[in-house]
Amino acid sequence: MGVAPKSGTLKPRPYARLLSMLSDQLIKNNTVALTELAKNSYDADASWVQIRVGNMDNFERDGLSDKEKPFVEIEDDGDGMSFETIRDSWMNPASPDKYKRRLKRKIKTRKGRVLQGEKGIGRYAVFQIGKKVEIFTRQRADGNKGGDEIKLITDLSGYSEGLLEHKKLKHPAEPLYLDQIESRYFIRDDAQFIKPGTISIEGKRLSRKTHGTLIRISELNYKWTLTNVRRVREILSRLQSPFGKKDFDVSIVFESEEIPTFEDFDLLEVLDEALLQMTGDVGKMGICEYSLSRGTRKERKRLDLIEHLKQDAVPENREHFFDKGDNRPRKPQCGPFQFKFYVYDLETMTDPKLKSYIKEHRLYIYRDNIRVYPYGDPDNDWMKLDIYRGLVRASYYFSNDQLIGYVDISSERNPGLRDKTNREGLLEQGTAYEDLRLLTLSALNFLHTEYQTEKLKATKKAKRHKERKSELYLQTERVEQSIRSLDRHLKKAKDDKGRKLITRLTDEYVKERNIYRRQIEIVEDLAGVGIAVDATSHDLMLMMNRANERMKEIQAILRSGDPDLDRLRDKADALEGLITSISANLSGIQPL
């Protein structure tokens, strides 16, 4: 090694293993990988994307032809890519193309969609799925026609683990640099794959266009099962907001069979069945213009969410927007946003399938009409409702199970709400995310008070109805009516002695009647205790099942051989919160 000069310049030159780090460590699983690729199709103004998985029976078999090898394909009818886009953007990690467009505020596509990507690494999700990637693409040109078909082949299967060197080398060599990984390309004027034809998308026969992109991935890292594919189907069915108009279809095919969405109900019809609906538009200072619907009744008002948060049962929440020694709240850093919540009374619901369907949904976050994961997953409690119900009292907060809804943010209005690099939620640096969460919680707390009022009205109405219909009530009415008739008769007959006797008899009757009513109320109170214990036991079983799921996830992470410490910490925190909630719920029913 020569002697280094006394001064000079150095340039960074990333090693090839950066590719495996981007795919393995920033994209945690196949579902996240396919979500990122589907978002790329959305950004390309595709009207559909189809994901095809096949030849899984041949996984890990040797001596297979290319057609026999297990594969995953992602095809769309988007605008496709030019050779320049492939050379300057696709081939280079952290390419700044979309980021520069954001800086210039040119964030909308030809169809008016807001671009989802900006970090320039989502495309490396392909290597999370497999080692060999073939891309066929035709760019949309004038007249809605496609240009030349470009084929790009990147095959990492010939390299060692971590992309340190070629497998064929007999002797260890210097670790490979990223610019030593080569991809081959071919440009054809007669298209092989992106050409006219028909395709089935969510059961509909559509005509293929002469532009779009097909990505074929082989030399797969994992074997795909029908269960895996159904999970992907379920998650990607909610990629675009289901609460509004959709213009982007996602189709999943496993072994040549299209996988349906398995929805027993139409979401929009279920939303109409909610006991309460609340729509809100939250301004930059936390003032919410909202409409509240109770069946056919609707009201429109304003609510100061920061001021209302002072009524929250958790001290840290009440103090969140106030610095020490300052009575004036600070400005929320999250920016303005919208929301819509639907509340259900599961106790009065008789259809078990409908009840199960409602429980599968949660409060989602959508940015520019595309879902931010994992908010809304059944095991995701980003509002911390389960924790608060355990720490304080279950009756103070909604259960996650009885809520469906979404919070709508945008990249333009909410620049402080940015994705984590690993696509696992929003960054929690600064206060923007927590501001969003607690303003949303404040709105939910207000809605919970309205819900309790409606429940109380319904309970009183049912009780009055029950009393009117009860045989005991009818019998006492008949007795009292007879007493009044007898008193009128004695008055007409001017029988004072008889009237004194009937007065004494009436007093004795009222005393006995009141005793019976008090006894009935005691029985009803005991029944109420039973209902409270039953409701708490339901919550306890739910939390214990979730705690068991978190424990299994922790065990799986620890057995992986290379545990993701951040993910492990998140699961451990969730488990601790659930155990705390279980303990608090048990303490709550102990006095009963």
C-alpha positions in Angstrom: 0.0 0.0 0.0 1.4 3.4 -1.0 1.8 6.4 1.2 -1.2 8.7 1.0 -0.6 12.2 -0.2 -0.7 15.0 2.5 -3.9 16.4 1.0 -6.5 15.6 -1.7 -10.2 14.7 -2.1 -12.1 11.5 -1.5 -15.3 10.3 -3.1 -17.8 7.9 -1.6 -18.2 4.6 -3.6 -21.0 2.4 -2.2 -20.5 -1.3 -2.0 -22.8 -3.7 -3.8 -24.2 -5.0 -0.6 -26.1 -1.7 -0.4 -28.7 -3.3 -2.7 -29.4 -6.2 -0.2 -29.5 -3.7 2.7 -32.1 -1.6 0.9 -34.3 -4.6 0.0 -33.9 -6.7 3.2 -33.6 -4.2 5.9 -35.8 -1.3 4.7 -38.5 -3.5 3.1 -39.5 -5.9 5.9 -41.6 -8.5 4.0 -43.2 -9.5 0.7 -46.4 -7.6 1.5 -44.6 -4.3 2.0 -42.6 -5.0 -1.2 -45.7 -5.5 -3.3 -47.3 -2.5 -1.8 -44.4 -0.3 -2.8 -44.5 -1.7 -6.4 -48.2 -1.2 -6.6 -47.7 2.4 -5.5 -45.2 2.8 -8.4 -48.0 1.6 -10.7 -50.3 4.2 -9.2 -47.7 6.9 -9.7 -47.5 5.9 -13.4 -51.2 6.6 -13.8 -52.1 3.0 -14.3 -55.8 2.1 -14.1 -55.0 -1.4 -12.9 -52.1 -3.5 -11.6 -52.1 -7.3 -11.5 -49.8 -9.4 -9.3 -49.4 -13.0 -10.5 -47.7 -15.7 -8.4 -47.1 -19.1 -10.0 -45.1 -22.4 -10.2 -44.8 -22.6 -6.4 -44.8 -26.4 -6.5 -41.4 -26.2 -8.1 -39.9 -24.1 -5.3 -36.3 -25.2 -4.5 -36.3 -27.8 -7.3 -33.2 -28.0 -9.5 -32.9 -28.3 -13.3 -35.9 -26.2 -14.1 -36.3 -24.2 -17.3 -37.1 -20.5 -17.0 -40.8 -21.2 -17.7 -40.9 -23.8 -14.9 -39.3 -21.7 -12.2 -41.5 -20.1 -9.5 -42.2 -16.5 -10.3 -43.9 -13.3 -9.2 -45.1 -10.8 -11.9 -46.3 -7.3 -11.5 -48.0 -5.8 -14.6 -49.8 -2.5 -15.1 -51.2 -0.3 -17.9 -49.4 2.8 -16.7 -47.3 5.3 -18.7 -44.3 3.0 -18.8 -40.6 4.1 -18.7 -38.3 5.6 -21.2 -34.7 4.4 -21.6 -33.6 7.7 -19.9 -35.8 7.0 -16.9 -34.4 3.5 -16.6 -30.8 4.6 -16.9 -31.0 7.7 -14.7 -33.7 6.8 -12.1 -34.4 3.1 -11.9 -30.8 2.0 -11.9 -29.7 4.5 -9.2 -30.6 4.3 -5.5 -32.1 7.4 -4.0 -32.7 9.0 -7.4 -34.0 12.5 -6.8 -36.6 12.7 -9.7 -39.8 12.6 -7.6 -38.1 14.6 -4.8 -37.2 17.4 -7.2 -40.7 17.4 -8.6 -42.0 17.9 -5.0 -39.6 20.8 -4.4 -41.0 22.4 -7.6 -44.6 21.6 -6.4 -45.1 19.5 -9.6 -46.4 16.6 -7.6 -49.4 15.7 -9.7 -49.5 13.2 -12.5 -51.3 13.5 -15.8 -54.4 12.1 -14.2 -54.2 14.5 -11.3 -52.9 11.9 -8.8 -50.4 13.1 -6.1 -47.0 11.2 -6.4 -46.5 8.8 -3.6 -42.8 8.1 -3.8 -39.9 10.5 -3.1 -37.0 8.5 -1.5 -36.0 6.7 -4.7 -35.6 3.3 -2.9 -39.1 1.7 -3.2 -38.2 0.0 -6.5 -35.6 -2.1 -4.7 -38.5 -4.0 -3.1 -38.1 -6.3 -6.1 -35.0 -7.8 -4.6 -36.8 -8.6 -1.3 -38.9 -11.0 -3.4 -36.3 -12.6 -5.6 -32.8 -12.3 -7.0 -33.5 -12.2 -10.8 -35.6 -9.3 -12.1 -36.7 -8.8 -15.7 -38.5 -5.6 -16.7 -40.5 -5.1 -19.9 -41.8 -1.5 -20.4 -43.2 0.7 -23.1 -43.6 4.4 -22.5 -46.9 6.0 -23.4 -46.4 8.4 -26.4 -48.6 10.8 -28.3 -52.0 9.3 -29.3 -52.0 7.0 -26.3 -49.7 4.6 -28.1 -46.7 2.8 -26.8 -43.1 3.3 -28.0 -40.3 0.7 -28.3 -40.3 -2.1 -25.7 -37.3 -2.0 -23.4 -36.2 -5.1 -21.6 -33.9 -4.8 -18.6 -32.4 -7.9 -16.8 -30.7 -7.7 -13.4 -29.6 -11.1 -12.1 -28.1 -11.2 -8.6 -28.3 -15.0 -8.3 -24.7 -15.4 -9.5 -23.4 -13.4 -6.5 -22.6 -14.5 -3.0 -24.7 -13.7 0.0 -24.5 -10.0 0.7 -23.3 -9.4 -2.9 -19.7 -9.5 -1.8 -18.3 -11.4 -4.8 -19.1 -13.6 -7.8 -20.0 -17.2 -6.8 -17.8 -18.6 -9.7 -14.6 -17.1 -8.3 -12.3 -19.8 -6.9 -10.4 -17.3 -4.7 -11.9 -14.6 -2.5 -11.7 -11.2 -4.2 -12.2 -7.6 -3.1 -15.8 -6.9 -2.2 -17.9 -5.7 -5.1 -18.8 -2.1 -5.5 -22.4 -1.1 -6.6 -21.2 0.1 -10.0 -19.8 -3.4 -10.7 -23.3 -4.9 -10.7 -24.4 -4.9 -14.3 -27.8 -5.1 -15.9 -28.4 -5.9 -19.5 -30.9 -4.1 -21.7 -32.5 -4.7 -25.1 -34.7 -2.3 -27.1 -37.2 -3.8 -29.6 -39.6 -2.1 -31.9 -41.8 -5.3 -32.0 -43.2 -5.7 -28.5 -43.1 -9.2 -26.9 -45.2 -8.6 -23.8 -46.6 -5.0 -23.7 -49.1 -5.4 -26.6 -52.8 -5.5 -27.3 -54.8 -8.3 -25.7 -57.3 -8.9 -22.9 -56.8 -9.4 -19.2 -59.1 -10.2 -16.3 -59.0 -7.6 -13.5 -61.3 -8.2 -10.5 -63.6 -10.4 -12.6 -63.8 -7.9 -15.5 -62.4 -8.5 -19.0 -60.3 -5.4 -20.0 -58.4 -4.6 -23.1 -54.6 -4.3 -22.7 -53.0 -1.1 -23.8 -49.8 -0.7 -25.9 -48.0 1.0 -22.9 -47.2 -0.1 -19.4 -44.8 -2.2 -17.4 -44.3 -5.9 -16.6 -41.8 -6.9 -13.9 -41.0 -10.6 -13.7 -39.2 -11.8 -10.6 -37.6 -15.3 -10.3 -35.0 -17.0 -8.2 -37.4 -16.3 -5.3 -36.3 -15.8 -1.7 -39.4 -17.4 -0.2 -42.1 -19.8 -1.1 -45.5 -18.2 -1.5 -48.6 -20.0 -0.2 -52.3 -19.3 -0.8 -52.5 -17.9 2.8 -49.7 -15.4 2.0 -51.4 -14.3 -1.2 -54.8 -13.9 0.5 -53.2 -11.7 3.1 -51.7 -9.5 0.3 -55.1 -9.5 -1.4 -56.7 -8.2 1.8 -54.2 -5.5 2.4 -53.9 -4.2 -1.2 -57.8 -4.1 -1.5 -57.5 -1.1 0.8 -54.5 0.6 -0.8 -56.7 3.3 -2.3 -59.3 4.7 0.1 -62.5 2.6 0.0 -64.4 5.5 1.5 -64.5 7.4 -1.8 -64.4 7.0 -5.5 -61.8 4.5 -6.8 -59.9 4.8 -10.1 -57.2 2.1 -9.5 -57.9 -1.6 -9.4 -55.6 -4.2 -7.8 -55.8 -7.8 -9.0 -54.1 -10.8 -7.4 -53.7 -14.2 -9.2 -52.3 -17.3 -7.6 -51.5 -20.3 -9.8 -53.7 -18.9 -12.6 -56.7 -18.3 -10.4 -57.8 -14.7 -9.5 -58.2 -14.3 -5.8 -61.4 -12.4 -4.8 -61.5 -9.9 -1.9 -63.6 -12.2 0.4 -65.8 -9.3 1.5 -69.1 -10.5 2.9 -70.5 -7.0 3.0 -70.3 -3.8 1.0 -68.4 -1.3 3.1 -70.4 1.8 2.0 -73.6 0.0 3.0 -72.2 -1.0 6.4 -71.2 2.7 7.0 -74.8 3.7 6.5 -75.8 1.4 9.5 -73.6 3.4 12.0 -75.3 4.7 15.1 -73.3 7.9 14.8 -71.3 9.5 12.0 -68.9 12.4 12.5 -67.2 14.3 9.7 -64.5 16.9 10.6 -62.3 19.5 9.0 -59.5 20.4 11.3 -57.7 23.8 10.8 -54.1 24.6 11.4 -54.9 25.9 14.9 -56.8 22.8 16.0 -60.3 24.2 15.4 -62.6 21.6 14.0 -65.7 22.3 11.8 -67.7 19.2 12.1 -71.1 17.6 11.2 -72.6 15.0 13.4 -75.3 12.6 12.1 -77.7 10.7 14.3 -79.8 8.7 11.9 -81.7 11.3 9.9 -80.7 14.2 12.2 -77.6 16.2 11.4 -75.9 19.1 13.2 -73.0 21.4 12.2 -70.9 23.1 14.8 -67.3 24.1 15.7 -65.1 22.5 18.3 -61.7 23.6 19.7 -59.9 20.2 19.9 -57.0 21.5 22.0 -59.4 23.0 24.6 -61.5 19.9 24.6 -58.4 17.7 25.1 -58.1 19.3 28.6 -61.0 16.9 29.6 -59.0 13.8 28.7 -58.5 11.3 31.5 -54.7 11.0 30.9 -52.7 13.9 32.3 -50.0 13.8 29.6 -52.6 14.2 26.9 -54.2 17.2 28.7 -50.8 18.9 28.9 -49.5 18.0 25.4 -50.2 21.4 23.7 -49.1 23.5 26.7 -45.5 24.3 27.6 -44.6 24.5 31.3 -45.7 27.8 32.8 -47.6 28.8 29.7 -51.4 28.9 29.7 -51.6 29.5 25.9 -51.4 26.5 23.7 -48.8 26.1 21.1 -49.7 25.7 17.4 -50.0 22.1 16.2 -47.2 21.0 13.9 -49.2 18.4 12.0 -51.0 20.8 9.8 -54.7 20.8 8.8 -56.5 17.5 8.1 -59.9 15.9 7.7 -61.5 12.8 9.3 -64.7 10.7 9.2 -65.7 8.4 12.0 -68.5 5.8 12.1 -69.6 4.3 15.5 -71.5 1.1 16.1 -73.3 -0.4 19.1 -72.0 -4.0 19.0 -74.1 -5.0 22.0 -77.4 -4.5 20.1 -76.0 -6.2 16.9 -77.5 -9.6 16.2 -75.6 -10.5 13.0 -72.3 -12.2 14.1 -70.8 -11.9 10.5 -71.6 -8.1 10.4 -70.1 -7.7 13.9 -66.9 -9.6 12.8 -66.7 -7.5 9.7 -66.8 -4.2 11.7 -64.1 -5.5 14.0 -61.8 -6.2 11.0 -61.7 -2.4 10.3 -60.0 0.3 12.3 -59.1 3.9 12.0 -57.0 4.3 8.8 -54.7 7.1 7.7 -54.8 8.0 4.0 -52.4 10.4 2.4 -53.6 11.8 -0.9 -56.1 8.9 -1.2 -53.4 6.2 -0.7 -53.2 4.3 2.6 -50.3 4.8 5.1 -49.5 1.5 6.6 -49.8 -0.1 9.2 -52.5 2.3 10.5 -55.9 0.5 10.3 -54.5 -3.1 10.6 -56.5 -5.2 13.1 -53.6 -5.4 15.5 -52.6 -1.7 15.2 -53.7 0.6 18.0 -52.1 3.8 16.9 -54.7 5.8 18.9 -53.8 3.8 22.0 -57.4 3.3 22.9 -56.9 -0.2 24.3 -54.1 1.1 26.5 -56.2 4.0 27.8 -59.2 1.7 28.4 -56.9 -0.3 30.6 -55.1 2.5 32.4 -58.1 4.6 33.2 -61.4 3.0 32.6 -62.9 1.1 29.7 -66.1 3.3 29.7 -64.1 6.5 29.1 -63.0 5.6 25.6 -64.3 3.9 22.5 -63.2 0.3 21.8 -61.3 -0.1 18.6 -63.7 -2.8 17.7 -66.7 -0.5 17.4 -65.0 2.2 15.2 -64.5 2.4 11.4 -63.1 5.6 10.0 -60.1 7.4 8.5 -57.9 10.4 8.9 -57.1 12.2 5.6 -53.8 14.0 5.3 -51.8 15.3 2.3 -48.2 15.7 1.4 -48.8 19.4 0.5 -50.8 20.4 3.7 -48.9 18.1 6.1 -45.2 18.2 5.2 -44.2 17.3 8.8 -46.0 13.9 8.5 -43.4 11.9 6.6 -43.1 8.1 6.1 -40.4 6.1 8.0 -37.8 4.8 5.5 -38.9 1.2 6.3 -42.5 2.1 5.3 -43.8 1.2 8.8 -45.8 4.3 9.6 -45.1 8.0 10.0 -41.9 9.4 11.6 -42.4 10.3 15.2 -39.7 12.9 15.4 -40.8 16.3 16.7 -44.4 16.7 17.6 -46.2 16.5 14.3 -47.3 12.8 14.5 -48.3 13.1 18.2 -50.2 16.3 17.5 -52.2 14.5 14.8 -52.9 11.6 17.1 -54.1 13.7 20.0 -56.2 16.1 18.0 -57.9 13.0 16.5 -58.3 11.5 20.1 -59.9 14.8 21.2 -62.5 14.5 18.4 -63.1 10.8 19.3 -63.5 11.8 23.0 -66.2 14.4 22.0 -67.9 11.8 19.8 -67.8 9.3 22.7 -69.7 11.7 24.9 -72.3 12.0 22.2 -72.4 8.2 21.8 -73.0 7.8 25.6 -75.8 10.3 25.4 -77.5 8.4 22.6 -77.0 5.1 24.4 -78.6 6.6 27.6 -81.5 7.9 25.6 -82.0 4.5 24.0 -81.7 2.7 27.4 -84.3 5.0 29.0 -86.6 4.7 26.1 -86.3 0.9 26.2 -86.8 0.9 29.9 -90.0 3.0 29.6 -91.2 0.8 26.9 -90.5 -2.3 29.0 -92.3 -0.9 32.0 -95.3 0.0 30.0 -95.5 -3.5 28.6 -94.8 -5.3 31.9 -97.6 -7.2 33.5 -96.7 -5.7 36.9 -97.0 -2.1 35.6 -100.4 -2.9 34.0 -101.6 -4.6 37.1 -100.7 -1.6 39.3 -102.4 0.7 36.8 -105.6 -1.3 37.1 -105.5 -1.3 40.9 -104.9 2.5 41.1 -107.6 3.1 38.6 -110.1 1.0 40.7 -109.1 3.0 43.8 -109.7 6.3 42.0 -113.1 5.0 40.8 -114.2 3.9 44.3 -113.1 7.2 45.7 -115.3 9.1 43.2 -118.2 6.8 44.0 -117.9 7.4 47.8 -117.6 11.1 47.2 -120.9 11.1 45.3 -122.5 9.1 48.0 -121.2 11.5 50.6 -119.7 8.6 52.5 -117.0 10.3 54.6 -116.2 7.3 56.7 -115.7 5.2 53.6 -113.5 7.9 52.0 -111.2 7.9 55.1 -111.0 4.1 54.9 -110.0 4.3 51.2 -107.4 7.0 51.9 -105.8 4.7 54.5 -105.9 1.8 52.1 -104.3 3.9 49.4 -101.4 5.0 51.6 -100.7 1.4 52.6 -100.9 0.3 48.9 -98.4 3.0 47.8 -95.9 2.0 50.5 -96.1 -1.6 49.4 -95.8 -0.6 45.7 -92.7 1.5 46.4 -91.1 -1.4 48.3 -91.6 -3.7 45.3 -90.2 -1.1 42.9 -87.1 -0.6 45.1 -86.6 -4.4 45.0 -86.9 -4.5 41.3 -84.3 -1.7 41.0 -81.9 -3.7 43.1 -82.3 -6.6 40.8 -81.7 -4.4 37.8 -78.6 -3.0 39.4 -77.3 -6.5 40.0 -78.0 -7.3 36.4 -76.1 -4.1 35.4 -73.1 -5.3 37.4 -73.3 -8.6 35.5 -73.4 -6.8 32.2 -70.4 -4.6 33.3 -68.4 -7.8 34.3 -69.4 -9.4 31.0 -68.3 -6.4 29.0 -65.0 -6.3 30.9 -64.4 -10.0 30.5 -65.0 -9.5 26.7 -62.3 -6.8 26.7 -60.0 -9.0 28.8 -60.3 -11.9 26.4 -59.6 -9.6 23.5 -56.5 -8.2 25.1 -55.2 -11.6 26.2 -55.6 -12.9 22.7 -53.7 -9.9 21.3 -51.0 -10.3 24.0 -50.6 -13.9 22.9 -50.3 -12.8 19.3 -47.6 -10.2 20.2 -45.7 -12.9 22.2 -45.7 -15.2 19.1 -44.5 -12.3 16.9 -41.7 -11.6 19.4 -40.7 -15.3 19.4 -40.7 -15.4 15.6 -38.5 -12.3 15.5 -36.0 -13.9 18.0 -35.9 -17.1 16.0 -35.2 -15.3 12.8 -31.4 -15.3 13.5 -31.0 -11.7 12.6 -33.7 -10.0 14.8 -34.9 -6.5 13.8 -34.4 -4.7 17.1 -36.7 -1.7 16.3 -39.5 -4.1 15.4 -38.8 -6.2 18.5 -38.9 -3.1 20.6 -42.3 -2.0 19.1 -43.8 -5.5 19.7 -42.5 -5.5 23.3 -43.9 -2.0 24.0 -47.3 -3.2 22.6 -47.1 -6.3 24.8 -46.3 -4.2 27.9 -49.3 -1.9 27.1 -51.6 -4.9 26.8 -50.5 -6.4 30.1 -51.0 -3.1 31.8 -54.5 -2.9 30.4 -55.3 -6.4 31.5 -54.2 -5.6 35.0 -56.2 -2.3 35.2 -59.3 -4.1 33.9 -59.0 -6.8 36.6 -58.6 -4.0 39.2 -61.7 -2.3 37.9 -64.0 -5.3 38.4 -62.5 -6.3 41.7 -64.8 -4.1 43.8 -67.9 -5.5 42.0 
